[in-house]
Amino acid sequence: MRKPLAAAFCALAIAGAGAAPATAADAAPTGVGKIADTGSATSAVSGVVTSVEQTLSGLRGSQAKAVNFAGTVALNNCSGSVVRMPDAEDNDPALVMTNGHCLESGFPGPGEVLVDKASSRTFSLLNASGSRVATLRAAKLAYGTMTDTDVALYQLTTTYAQIKSSYNINALTLNDSHPVAGTAISIPSGYWKRIYSCSIDGFVPTMKEGDWTWKDSVRYTSACNTIGGTSGSPVVDQATNKVVAINNTGNEDGERCTVNNPCEVDANGKVTVRKGINYAQETYGIPACFGIDSKLDLSASGCTLPKP
């Protein structure tokens, strides 16, 4: 999957598209996902300039103006967001959502599910304009996997009410119903401080990339040309401002089912490769797995997240 490179920072300065991530000096792991790789020598100038143009174009649109950076976070290698379940209480410990392939411990293997693991990871909280307003800290990794989906949820040391009181920022709410094809979406990346806007093109029954398999993935229309570092960005329904998916991958080179080149597999086993097209993992099933006090409960009725 596409990775931004060292040359990208030069491109950003030329394009006047905003500051580089505060933690960009930290070396990021390479491999699966739209994870940032600041160490490669390959040029990505054209891709970054294109993404800048798309962002500016999207922000000029009346619909995209409703989606901003408030509640998004920047990790050292990825993007993410402070999220809440539809029935969460204000005094619940807040959650940060990103991709499973963005974990500080590295990629979970196929079939591996991590639950309640110690973590003190930090996240840069952004306001509506994309300025960093605080550093949030994890109390633990509540859940992480790259099996069937690609998601990690960190429980923070602060509550939703404390974040609201201190920074006047609300968490993004996860929609608990399946997304719909044709929905206008925006993808705010906390890492790049960049918003991509397009529509949901359709859904992929099975998507394969390297050793990993994901189910019922979201396929974007071509305008969402997300790049490395956008991994973990929330996919936001422009009409409701609710999160319907989490950005995670794209086919870079037209290869078939290899790392950085996911392929689509339909119900009949037919494989389709779409070079340059990007994807996300649905999040509507996550709320059923979190109960009172926003605590993970994989045995809850309706919870379909993979179990350890």
Secondary structure as GFF3:
##gff-version 3
##sequence-region A 1 308
A	DSSP	alpha_helix	6	15	.	.	.	ID=ss1
A	DSSP	alpha_helix	45	60	.	.	.	ID=ss2
A	DSSP	three_ten_helix	64	66	.	.	.	ID=ss3
A	DSSP	beta_strand	72	74	.	.	.	ID=ss4
A	DSSP	beta_strand	79	84	.	.	.	ID=ss5
A	DSSP	beta_strand	93	98	.	.	.	ID=ss6
A	DSSP	three_ten_helix	100	102	.	.	.	ID=ss7
A	DSSP	beta_strand	113	118	.	.	.	ID=ss8
A	DSSP	beta_strand	122	126	.	.	.	ID=ss9
A	DSSP	beta_strand	132	145	.	.	.	ID=ss10
A	DSSP	beta_strand	151	159	.	.	.	ID=ss11
A	DSSP	alpha_helix	160	167	.	.	.	ID=ss12
A	DSSP	beta_strand	172	173	.	.	.	ID=ss13
A	DSSP	beta_strand	184	189	.	.	.	ID=ss14
A	DSSP	beta_strand	194	209	.	.	.	ID=ss15
A	DSSP	beta_strand	212	220	.	.	.	ID=ss16
A	DSSP	beta_strand	234	237	.	.	.	ID=ss17
A	DSSP	beta_strand	243	250	.	.	.	ID=ss18
A	DSSP	beta_strand	263	265	.	.	.	ID=ss19
A	DSSP	beta_strand	271	272	.	.	.	ID=ss20
A	DSSP	beta_strand	278	282	.	.	.	ID=ss21
A	DSSP	three_ten_helix	287	289	.	.	.	ID=ss22
A	DSSP	three_ten_helix	292	294	.	.	.	ID=ss23
###
